[in-house]
Structures are given as C-alpha cells and as structure tokens.
C-alpha cells in the first residue's frame, strides 16, 4: 500500500509539471510567431524609409513634372535629363499585353483543371504548370531571344525586340500564378453551389460558368493582382528581349524600356543625382504596386458588401 501511494503521489506531482511545460512552450511559440511578424513588418518599413528617403529628394530636385512626364532620359548630357515617362508607358504597355495574353489562357486553364479535367490527367498536367513558376527569369529571357524574337522578326519585320515579344514572355511567366491560385479558389467553392445549380436544371458548363466561377471571384482576382505585380516587376527576362530604347513605343513592334529594366541597366555606373533618380524610379514602381493592391482591396470589399 505504501509503495502504491508513493507512485500515485509521484504521478500527481508530474502532471502539473507537464502542463506547465506545455504552457511555457505555447507562450514561447506565440512569442516566436509575433517576432517573425514584427521582422516582416520591420523589413517593409525599412525598405520604404530607404526608398523614399533617397528617391523623394531626387524627384523634388529634378521636379515632379519633369521626372514623371519628361520624355528625355539622358543622364550623361549637360544639363542632364531625367524623364521617365517613356519607361512608365513601356511598363504599362508590357503589363497590359501580358494581362491580355496570360489572364484569359490562365483562367480557362484553371476552369478546365478544376472542373473538367479527369483526376488521372490532373495528376499529370498540374506539376508541369507549377514547374513554370520555378524556372529562372533568365531562362525565359533566353527562350525569348532564341525562339520568340526570331519568330516576331520573321513575321512582322523589325528587330523582334519589341513590346509584343515582352508581352508574350510575361504572359507565359504569369500563367502558373493565375492557374494555381484560381484552381485552389474554384476547388474551395462548396459543392452545394454546383449541386444546387444542377438541381435547378443547369448543365455542367452553365453551373460552372454562372455559379462556381462567380463564387470564386475573390481568389481569382487575387491571382490576377499577383500576376500583374509579377509582370510589372519582372526585370531580367525583359531587358534581354525588350530592346531597351528610352523612347515612347508607338506600336507593338517598337523597342521598349521598362522601369525595372532602366534601374538594372544603369545602376552599376550611376552616381550622384543619377543614382538617386534611379531610386526615384523604384519609388514610382513601388507606388504603382501599392495603388494596384489598394484598387484590388476596394473592388473586393465592394463586391463582398454587395
């Protein structure tokens, strides 16, 4: 009896210790998660402070109007000119072209993969699509130089380094983002939505198009926004196939230079105001991305309320 009593006492004493250890571990993990969140937020704040502290004074010195709407970028001239309007237009043209090519193909592919593709075929098709996201940008650039540029040159003339070439490559690059997130959004829609539409007499295609697809609009919009951010921020592949002329493109076959390309091409030898003007270019690009995300949030919130 004495031994049993001692064992019971030891077991009872160990239980609070185990609970205390579990409680301490839970607190430690919460602190770790909070620290990671703080590091992420701090990184964004530091980047913003650096960019705006270095870029805004340069923009003010050059003149906001001259910087944003000037059509001449000649940092080595005397006096130097720092107009980035051709790069702004070039970035918008290339991004718009990528959206026109990548978004329809990506969304139609996502609908097929989520609602029409057989399960056995899905297992074979989805990995290659996801693999597109892991291909380095420079590989896309080489593909554009070796394959797409000659095709554009032979079909339409010119050098082949053009807005159209960049749009095609960027359209391919944003496909895995659109397809992957859209498939997840479509699969997340409850089956009861589809079953209810079919029960009311809708065909499979009509139920997917009019019920399932609209129900997944938030996730699909998020995929498009992320894809646009990928397209407007892409650098290496773009400078390899764009031609990089600092002029406003007037057609799809004209050479173009984007904001990101301008920074990469000239940052290695820039100094003084030229260096700060390139950081100011990054500020403009950063503001574009912020406005894009803001518009997405406004559209999403408005549709959710509706």
KOLVOTOR-762840 format. One line per 2 residues: number of its first residue (from 1); their letters; for each residue x, y, z of N, C-alpha, C, O. Coordinates in steps of 0.1 Angstrom, whole numbers. Each point is the difference from the previous one (the first is absolute). Layout:
N
NUM) a) X/Y/Z/X/Y/Z/X/Y/Z/X/Y/Z ~ ...
***
This chain:
306
1) xx) 8/-12/0/-8/12/0/9/12/0/-3/10/-7 ~ 13/-10/15/9/12/1/7/3/-14/1/11/-4
3) xx) 3/-22/-3/6/2/-13/-10/6/-10/3/8/-8 ~ -15/-13/8/-11/5/-9/-3/14/3/-1/8/-10
5) xx) 1/-4/22/-2/14/4/11/9/-5/-3/11/-5 ~ 15/-16/6/12/8/-4/-1/2/-15/3/11/-5
7) xx) -6/-22/-3/-1/2/-14/-11/9/-5/2/8/-9 ~ -13/-8/16/-11/9/-3/4/14/3/-4/9/-8
9) xx) 11/-7/19/4/14/3/10/5/-10/-1/12/-4 ~ 10/-20/-1/10/4/-10/-7/3/-13/3/10/-7
11) xx) -13/-18/3/-8/3/-12/-7/13/1/-1/8/-10 ~ -5/-6/21/-8/13/2/9/12/0/-4/10/-5
13) xx) 17/-12/10/9/11/-1/5/3/-14/4/11/-3 ~ -3/-22/-5/5/2/-14/-10/7/-9/4/7/-9
15) xx) -17/-9/12/-10/6/-9/0/15/-1/0/6/-11 ~ 1/1/23/1/15/-1/13/4/-8/0/10/-7
17) xx) 11/-18/9/12/4/-7/-2/-1/-15/5/8/-7 ~ -11/-19/2/-3/-2/-14/-8/12/-5/2/5/-11
19) xx) -13/-2/18/-8/11/-4/7/13/-1/-2/8/-9 ~ 11/-5/19/8/12/0/9/0/-12/2/11/-6
21) xx) 4/-22/3/9/0/-11/-7/3/-13/5/7/-9 ~ -17/-13/7/-8/2/-11/-4/15/-1/0/6/-11
23) xx) -4/0/22/-4/14/0/12/9/-3/-2/10/-8 ~ 14/-13/13/12/8/-4/3/-2/-14/4/10/-7
25) xx) -5/-22/1/3/-2/-14/-10/8/-9/4/6/-10 ~ -17/-6/14/-10/8/-7/4/15/0/-1/6/-10
27) xx) 5/-1/22/4/14/1/12/3/-9/1/10/-7 ~ 8/-19/7/13/2/-8/-3/0/-15/5/8/-7
29) xx) -14/-17/3/-4/0/-14/-8/13/-4/3/5/-11 ~ -11/-1/19/-7/13/-2/9/12/-2/-1/8/-9
31) xx) 11/-8/18/10/10/0/8/-1/-13/4/10/-6 ~ 0/-22/2/7/-2/-13/-8/5/-12/5/6/-9
33) xx) -18/-10/9/-8/4/-12/-1/16/0/0/6/-11 ~ -2/0/23/-1/14/0/13/7/-4/0/10/-7
35) xx) 11/-16/11/13/5/-5/2/-1/-15/5/10/-6 ~ -9/-21/0/1/-1/-14/-9/10/-7/4/6/-10
37) xx) -16/-4/15/-9/10/-6/6/14/1/-1/8/-9 ~ 7/-5/21/7/13/1/11/2/-9/3/11/-6
39) xx) 5/-22/4/11/1/-10/-5/3/-14/6/8/-7 ~ -16/-14/3/-6/2/-13/-5/14/-2/3/7/-10
41) xx) -10/-2/20/-5/14/0/12/10/0/0/10/-8 ~ 10/-13/16/11/9/1/8/0/-13/5/11/-4
43) xx) -4/-22/-3/7/0/-13/-7/9/-10/7/7/-7 ~ -20/-8/7/-8/9/-9/2/14/3/2/9/-9
45) xx) -2/-6/22/2/14/4/13/5/-3/2/12/-5 ~ 9/-20/7/13/5/-3/2/2/-15/7/10/-4
47) xx) -12/-19/-4/1/2/-14/-7/13/-5/5/7/-8 ~ -17/-5/14/-7/12/-4/7/13/4/1/9/-7
49) xx) 5/-9/19/7/11/5/13/3/-9/2/11/-4 ~ 5/-22/1/12/2/-9/-4/5/-14/6/10/-4
51) xx) -17/-16/-2/-3/5/-13/-5/14/0/4/8/-9 ~ -13/-5/18/-6/14/0/10/10/4/0/12/-4
53) xx) 9/-16/14/10/10/4/10/3/-10/5/11/-1 ~ -1/-21/-8/9/3/-11/-6/4/-12/6/8/-8
55) xx) -18/-12/5/-6/3/-13/-8/12/0/0/8/-10 ~ -8/-4/20/-8/12/0/8/13/-1/-4/8/-8
57) xx) 15/-7/15/8/13/-2/5/1/-15/0/11/-5 ~ 4/-22/-1/4/1/-14/-11/4/-9/1/8/-9
59) xx) -13/-14/11/-12/4/-8/-3/15/2/-3/7/-9 ~ 4/-3/22/-3/14/2/10/9/-6/-3/11/-6
61) xx) 16/-15/5/11/8/-6/-2/1/-15/2/10/-6 ~ -6/-21/0/-2/-1/-14/-13/7/-4/-1/7/-11
63) xx) -9/-8/20/-13/6/-3/-9/-12/-3/2/-8/-8 ~ -13/8/16/-10/-11/-2/-5/-1/-14/-1/-11/-6
65) xx) -3/22/0/-5/0/-13/11/-4/-10/-3/-9/-9 ~ 15/14/10/11/-4/-9/4/-15/1/3/-6/-10
67) xx) -4/1/22/4/-14/3/-11/-9/-5/4/-10/-7 ~ -16/12/10/-11/-9/-3/-4/1/-15/-4/-10/-6
69) xx) 4/22/1/-6/2/-14/11/5/-10/-4/2/-12 ~ 16/-1/16/11/3/-9/2/-12/-10/0/-12/4
71) xx) 3/15/-17/1/-11/-10/15/-2/-3/3/-8/-9 ~ 6/15/15/14/-2/-3/8/-5/12/0/7/11
73) xx) 6/-19/-12/8/-5/10/15/0/-5/4/-9/-7 ~ 3/19/11/14/2/-4/8/4/12/4/12/1
75) xx) 0/-21/8/7/4/12/14/5/-3/6/6/9 ~ 0/-9/-20/14/4/-3/1/13/-8/11/5/-2
77) xx) -23/0/-2/1/13/-7/2/11/10/-1/-1/12 ~ 5/13/-17/2/12/8/-9/11/-6/3/5/-11
79) xx) -14/-1/18/-4/-6/13/-7/-13/-2/-5/-4/-11 ~ 5/-4/21/-6/-14/0/-15/1/0/-6/9/5
81) xx) 0/-19/-11/-15/-1/-1/-4/-13/7/6/-11/-3 ~ -16/11/11/-5/-12/7/-15/-1/-1/-7/-1/10
83) xx) 3/-1/-22/-15/-2/-3/-3/-15/-1/6/-6/-9 ~ -14/1/17/-3/-15/0/-13/-3/-7/-5/-12/1
85) xx) -2/21/-7/-13/-2/-6/1/-12/-10/-9/-8/-1 ~ 19/8/-8/1/-12/-9/1/-13/7/-6/-10/-5
87) xx) 13/9/16/0/-12/8/-13/-4/6/-4/-11/1 ~ -3/22/4/-13/-3/6/-10/-5/-11/-7/-10/3
89) xx) 7/16/-14/-9/-5/-11/4/-14/-5/-8/-8/-2 ~ 22/6/1/4/-14/-3/-4/-10/9/-4/-11/-4
91) xx) 5/14/17/-4/-10/11/-15/-3/-1/-4/-11/1 ~ -4/22/-3/-14/-2/-1/-4/-8/-12/-9/-9/0
93) xx) 15/12/-12/-3/-8/-12/4/-14/2/-8/-9/-4 ~ 20/6/9/4/-14/1/-9/-8/10/-3/-11/-2
95) xx) -1/18/13/-8/-6/10/-14/-3/-6/-6/-10/2 ~ 1/20/-9/-14/-2/-6/1/-11/-10/-10/-8/-1
97) xx) 20/7/-7/1/-11/-10/1/-13/7/-6/-10/-5 ~ 14/9/16/1/-12/7/-14/-5/6/-3/-11/0
99) xx) -5/21/5/-13/-3/5/-9/-5/-11/-7/-10/2 ~ 7/16/-13/-8/-4/-11/3/-14/-5/-9/-7/-5
101) xx) 21/3/6/5/-13/-4/-2/-10/11/-6/-11/-2 ~ 11/14/14/1/-10/10/-13/-2/8/-3/-11/4
103) xx) -5/21/-2/-12/-1/9/-10/-9/-7/-5/-9/6 ~ 1/11/-19/-10/-9/-6/5/-14/0/-8/-10/3
105) xx) 20/8/-7/5/-14/-1/1/-6/14/-4/-12/1 ~ 9/19/9/1/-5/13/-14/-3/6/-1/-11/6
107) xx) -9/19/-7/-13/-2/5/-7/-12/-6/-6/-8/6 ~ 7/7/-19/-6/-11/-7/7/-13/3/-7/-11/2
109) xx) 20/11/0/7/-12/4/-4/-4/14/-2/-11/3 ~ 1/21/6/-4/-3/14/-14/-6/1/-3/-9/7
111) xx) -7/14/-15/-13/-5/-1/0/-15/-4/-7/-8/5 ~ 15/6/-16/1/-14/-5/6/-9/11/-5/-11/3
113) xx) 16/15/3/7/-8/10/-9/-3/12/0/-11/6 ~ -8/21/-2/-8/-1/13/-13/-8/-2/-4/-7/8
115) xx) -2/9/-20/-14/-5/-2/-2/-9/-12/-11/-6/-1 ~ 20/5/-7/-2/-9/-12/11/-11/-2/-2/-10/-6
117) xx) 14/12/12/11/-9/-2/-2/-13/8/-3/1/12 ~ 4/-13/-18/0/-12/8/11/-1/10/11/6/-2
119) xx) -14/-12/13/10/-1/11/13/-6/-4/11/5/4 ~ -11/-15/-12/13/-6/-4/8/10/-9/12/0/1
121) xx) -19/7/-10/7/10/-8/5/12/8/10/6/-3 ~ -18/-3/13/4/12/9/13/-3/6/8/10/1
123) xx) -5/-22/4/13/-3/6/11/2/-9/12/2/5 ~ -14/-4/-18/11/2/-10/1/14/-5/11/4/-3
125) xx) -21/3/3/0/14/-6/4/11/10/7/9/-4 ~ -11/-11/16/2/11/10/15/2/4/4/11/1
127) xx) 4/-22/0/14/2/4/8/8/-11/8/9/4 ~ -10/-11/-17/7/8/-10/-4/15/1/8/9/-2
129) xx) -21/-7/5/-4/14/1/6/7/12/5/11/-1 ~ -4/-18/12/6/6/12/15/1/-2/7/9/5
131) xx) -1/-17/-14/14/0/-3/4/13/-7/11/5/2 ~ -20/1/-9/2/13/-7/4/11/10/8/9/-3
133) xx) -13/-10/15/3/10/11/14/-1/5/6/10/5 ~ 0/-22/-7/14/-2/5/11/3/-10/12/-1/3
135) xx) -16/3/-15/10/3/-11/6/14/2/-8/9/1 ~ 21/-8/0/6/13/2/-3/10/-12/-3/-4/-11
137) xx) 2/17/15/-3/10/-10/9/0/-12/-4/3/-11 ~ 17/-5/14/10/1/-11/-3/-11/-10/3/1/-12
139) xx) -8/-13/16/-4/-10/-9/-11/4/-10/0/-2/-12 ~ -10/9/18/-11/6/-8/6/10/-10/-4/0/-11
141) xx) 14/7/16/7/10/-9/7/-7/-12/-2/5/-11 ~ 9/-15/14/7/-8/-10/-11/-6/-10/2/1/-12
143) xx) -12/-6/17/-11/-5/-9/-6/11/-9/-2/-3/-12 ~ 0/14/18/-5/11/-8/10/4/-11/-4/3/-11
145) xx) 17/-2/15/10/4/-10/2/-10/-11/1/3/-12 ~ -2/-16/15/3/-11/-10/-12/-3/-8/1/-4/-12
147) xx) -13/4/18/-12/-5/-6/-9/11/-4/-4/2/-12 ~ -1/6/21/-10/10/-2/5/12/-9/-7/4/-9
149) xx) 18/1/12/5/12/-7/2/-4/-15/-5/8/-8 ~ 11/-19/4/1/-3/-14/-14/-2/-7/-2/4/-11
151) xx) -7/-10/18/-14/-1/-5/-6/13/-3/-6/2/-11 ~ 6/7/21/-5/13/-2/7/8/-11/-7/7/-8
153) xx) 20/-9/7/7/7/-11/-4/-5/-13/-1/8/-10 ~ 0/-21/8/-4/-6/-13/-14/3/-4/-3/2/-12
155) xx) -6/-1/22/-14/2/-3/-3/15/-3/-8/3/-9 ~ 14/6/17/-4/14/0/11/9/-4/-3/12/-2
157) xx) 15/-17/1/11/9/-4/6/7/13/-4/-3/11 ~ 13/12/-13/7/6/11/10/-9/7/4/-10/-6
159) xx) 0/14/18/10/-7/7/-5/-12/7/7/-9/4 ~ -20/9/-1/-6/-10/8/0/3/15/-8/-6/8
161) xx) 16/15/-4/0/5/14/-10/11/2/2/11/-4 ~ -13/-15/10/-12/9/-1/-9/-2/12/2/-9/8
163) xx) -12/18/-8/-11/-1/10/-7/-14/-1/-3/-6/10 ~ 1/2/-22/-8/-13/-2/8/-12/5/-5/-8/6
165) xx) 18/8/-8/9/-11/5/0/0/15/-2/-11/6 ~ 3/23/0/0/0/15/-14/-4/5/0/-8/10
167) xx) -10/12/-16/-14/-4/4/-2/-15/0/-6/-6/9 ~ 11/0/-20/-1/-15/-1/7/-7/11/-5/-9/6
169) xx) 18/13/-4/8/-7/11/-6/3/13/-1/-10/8 ~ -3/22/-5/-6/3/13/-14/-7/2/-3/-5/11
171) xx) -4/3/-22/-13/-7/0/2/-15/4/-7/-6/8 ~ 18/0/-13/4/-13/4/4/-1/15/-3/-9/7
173) xx) 11/19/-3/5/0/14/-10/1/10/1/-5/11 ~ -12/12/-14/-11/2/10/-10/-12/1/-8/0/8
175) xx) 9/-9/-18/-9/-11/0/-1/-8/12/-11/-3/5 ~ 22/-2/1/-1/-8/12/-6/6/12/-7/-6/8
177) xx) 9/20/-7/-6/7/11/-16/0/-2/-7/-3/10 ~ 3/6/-22/-15/1/-2/-6/-14/1/-10/-2/6
179) xx) 16/-8/-12/-6/-13/-1/0/-6/14/-10/-5/5 ~ 21/5/2/1/-6/13/-10/6/10/-7/-8/7
181) xx) 7/21/-5/-9/6/9/-15/-1/-4/-9/-2/8 ~ 6/3/-21/-13/-1/-5/-6/-14/2/-12/-2/4
183) xx) 20/-8/-6/-4/-14/2/-3/-2/15/-11/-6/3 ~ 19/11/6/-3/-1/14/-13/7/4/-8/-5/8
185) xx) 6/17/-14/-12/8/3/-12/-8/-5/-11/0/7 ~ 11/-6/-19/-11/-7/-6/-3/-12/8/-12/-4/2
187) xx) 22/-3/2/-2/-13/8/-5/3/14/-6/-8/7 ~ 8/21/-2/-4/3/14/-15/4/0/-6/0/11
189) xx) 0/2/-22/-15/3/-1/-7/-13/5/2/-11/-5 ~ -12/12/14/-7/-12/5/-7/-7/-11/-6/7/-9
191) xx) 6/-20/9/-7/-8/-10/-15/3/0/-6/-2/-11 ~ 0/7/22/-14/2/0/-4/11/-10/-11/0/-5
193) xx) 20/10/2/-3/10/-10/-2/-7/-14/-10/3/-6 ~ 19/-11/3/-1/-7/-13/-12/-9/-1/-8/-1/-9
195) xx) 6/-7/20/-11/-10/1/-14/8/-1/-9/-5/-6 ~ 8/16/13/-12/8/-1/-3/5/-14/-12/-1/-4
197) xx) 22/5/-3/-2/5/-14/-4/-11/-9/-9/2/-8 ~ 15/-14/10/-4/-11/-9/-14/-5/4/-7/-4/-9
199) xx) 4/5/21/-14/-5/4/-11/9/-6/-11/-4/-2 ~ 15/17/0/-9/9/-6/-1/-1/-15/-7/8/-7
201) xx) 15/-17/1/-1/-2/-14/12/5/-8/0/-2/-13 ~ 10/7/19/12/5/-7/9/-11/-5/1/-10/7
203) xx) 5/12/-18/10/-10/-5/13/1/8/1/10/8 ~ 8/-19/-10/13/0/7/7/13/-3/5/7/9
205) xx) -4/-4/-22/7/12/-5/-7/13/6/7/9/4 ~ -20/-9/-5/-7/12/5/1/2/15/2/11/5
207) xx) -2/-22/3/2/1/14/13/5/4/2/8/9 ~ 9/-12/-16/13/4/2/2/15/-3/6/8/8
209) xx) -12/-4/-20/2/14/-5/-8/10/8/5/11/3 ~ -17/-15/2/-9/10/6/0/0/15/-5/9/7
211) xx) 9/-20/-1/-1/-2/14/14/-2/7/4/8/9 ~ 3/-18/-14/13/-3/7/10/11/-3/7/5/10
213) xx) -5/-1/-22/10/10/-4/-3/14/8/10/5/5 ~ -22/0/-5/-2/12/7/2/-1/15/4/9/7
215) xx) -7/-21/-1/2/-2/14/15/0/4/4/2/11 ~ 5/-5/-21/14/0/3/7/13/-4/12/0/-2
217) xx) -20/11/0/6/12/-6/11/6/8/9/6/-5 ~ -10/-7/19/10/6/8/14/-6/-2/10/7/-2
219) xx) -10/-20/2/13/-7/-2/5/2/-14/12/1/-2 ~ -21/0/-8/4/2/-14/6/14/-2/10/2/-6
221) xx) -17/8/12/5/13/0/14/1/6/9/7/-4 ~ -7/-14/16/13/0/6/11/-5/-9/11/5/0
223) xx) -15/-16/-7/10/-6/-9/4/10/-11/12/1/-4 ~ -22/6/-1/3/10/-11/8/11/5/10/5/-7
225) xx) -12/0/19/7/11/6/15/-4/2/9/7/-3 ~ -7/-19/9/13/-5/2/8/-2/-14/12/3/-1
227) xx) -20/-7/-9/6/-2/-13/4/14/-6/11/1/-6 ~ -19/9/8/3/13/-5/13/5/7/9/6/-6
229) xx) -8/-8/20/12/4/7/12/-7/-5/11/6/-1 ~ -12/-19/-3/11/-7/-5/4/5/-14/12/2/-2
231) xx) -22/2/-6/3/5/-13/7/14/0/10/2/-7 ~ -15/7/15/5/13/1/13/1/7/8/9/-2
233) xx) -5/-19/10/13/0/7/11/-9/-6/11/0/5 ~ -14/-7/-16/10/-9/-6/11/9/-7/-3/10/-5
235) xx) 15/-15/6/11/7/-4/9/-7/-10/1/4/-12 ~ 5/-15/16/11/-7/-8/-5/-4/-13/6/3/-10
237) xx) -18/-10/10/-5/-5/-13/-3/11/-9/1/0/-12 ~ -6/11/18/-5/12/-8/12/7/-7/-1/3/-12
239) xx) 12/0/19/11/7/-6/7/-8/-11/7/5/-8 ~ -9/-18/8/6/-9/-10/-7/0/-13/6/-3/-11
241) xx) -19/7/11/-8/0/-12/-7/13/-4/-7/0/-10 ~ 9/10/18/-8/12/-2/6/10/-9/-7/9/-6
243) xx) 20/-9/4/7/10/-9/5/11/8/10/6/-3 ~ -17/-2/14/4/10/10/3/14/-6/9/7/5
245) xx) -17/-3/-14/1/14/-5/-8/9/9/-11/-3/3 ~ 16/15/0/-7/9/9/-8/9/-8/1/13/1
247) xx) -10/-19/-8/-10/8/-8/-14/-5/3/-2/-12/4 ~ -8/20/-7/-14/-4/2/-4/-10/-12/1/5/-11
249) xx) -4/-17/14/-4/-9/-11/-14/4/-6/-9/3/7 ~ 9/-3/-20/-13/4/-7/-7/-12/-6/-11/2/-6
251) xx) 17/-14/6/-6/-12/-5/5/-12/8/10/1/7 ~ -16/-12/-10/4/-12/7/14/-5/-4/6/-9/7
253) xx) -1/14/-18/12/-5/-6/12/9/4/11/-2/-5 ~ -14/13/12/11/9/4/8/-5/12/-5/-8/8
255) xx) 17/12/-8/9/-3/12/-6/7/12/-6/11/-1 ~ 9/-16/13/-5/6/12/9/-2/12/8/-10/0
257) xx) -8/19/9/7/-2/13/-9/2/11/-8/9/1 ~ 8/-18/9/-9/0/11/7/7/12/12/3/0
259) xx) -20/0/11/6/7/12/10/-9/6/11/4/4 ~ -14/-17/-2/10/-9/6/12/-2/-9/11/0/5
261) xx) -13/-1/-18/11/-1/-9/9/12/1/13/-1/-1 ~ -18/13/2/8/12/1/9/0/12/11/4/0
263) xx) -17/-9/11/8/0/13/12/-10/-2/11/4/4 ~ -14/-16/-9/10/-10/0/11/4/-10/12/-2/2
265) xx) -15/7/-14/9/3/-10/10/11/4/12/-1/-3 ~ -17/11/11/9/12/3/5/1/14/8/8/3
267) xx) -13/-17/6/4/1/14/15/-2/2/6/5/9 ~ 0/-14/-17/14/-4/2/10/12/-1/10/0/6
269) xx) -14/10/-15/10/11/-2/-6/14/5/6/10/-2 ~ -18/-10/7/-6/12/4/6/6/13/4/-8/8
271) xx) -4/21/-7/5/6/12/-7/14/1/-5/5/-9 ~ 5/0/21/-6/13/3/-14/1/-3/-8/-9/5
273) xx) 3/19/-12/-14/2/-2/-5/-11/-9/-12/-4/1 ~ 20/-1/-10/-4/-11/-9/-4/-13/9/-10/-6/-3
275) xx) 18/3/12/-2/-11/9/-13/2/8/-9/-9/1 ~ 7/21/4/-12/3/8/-13/0/-9/-11/-4/4
277) xx) 13/8/-17/-11/0/-9/-5/-14/-3/-12/-3/-2 ~ 22/-7/2/-4/-14/-2/-8/-5/12/-9/-8/-2
279) xx) 13/12/14/-7/-4/12/-14/6/-1/-10/-6/4 ~ 9/19/-9/-13/6/-2/-8/-8/-10/-13/0/2
281) xx) 19/-6/-12/-8/-8/-9/-5/-12/8/-12/-4/-3 ~ 19/-2/12/-5/-10/8/-11/4/9/-10/-8/3
283) xx) 10/21/2/-11/5/8/-13/0/-9/-10/-3/5 ~ 11/8/-17/-11/0/-9/-6/-14/-2/-12/-2/0
285) xx) 21/-7/-2/-4/-14/-2/-7/-5/13/-10/-7/-1 ~ 15/10/12/-5/-4/13/-14/6/2/-9/-7/5
287) xx) 7/19/-9/-13/7/1/-10/-7/-9/-12/-1/4 ~ 16/-3/-16/-8/-7/-9/-6/-13/6/-12/-2/0
289) xx) 21/-5/7/-4/-13/6/-10/3/11/-10/-7/2 ~ 13/17/6/-9/4/11/-14/4/-5/-10/-5/6
291) xx) 10/13/-16/-13/4/-6/-8/-12/-6/-12/-1/1 ~ 20/-9/-6/-6/-12/-6/-7/-8/11/-11/-4/-1
293) xx) 18/2/12/-5/-7/12/-12/7/6/-10/-6/4 ~ 11/20/-4/-11/7/6/-13/-1/-8/-11/-2/5
295) xx) 13/2/-19/-12/-2/-9/-6/-13/2/-12/-2/0 ~ 21/-8/2/-5/-14/2/-8/-1/13/-11/-6/0
297) xx) 16/12/10/-7/-1/13/-13/7/-1/-10/-4/6 ~ 9/16/-13/-12/7/-1/-11/-8/-8/-11/-1/4
299) xx) 16/-5/-15/-9/-8/-8/-6/-12/7/-11/-3/0 ~ 20/-4/7/-4/-11/8/-9/3/11/-10/-7/2
301) xx) 13/18/6/-9/4/11/-14/4/-5/-10/-3/6 ~ 10/10/-18/-13/5/-5/-8/-12/-5/-12/0/2
303) xx) 18/-10/-8/-7/-12/-5/-5/-9/12/-11/-5/0 ~ 19/5/10/-4/-8/12/-12/6/7/-9/-7/5
305) xx) 9/21/-4/-12/7/6/-12/-2/-9/-11/-1/5 ~ 13/1/-18/-11/-1/-9/-6/-14/0/-10/-3/-6
***
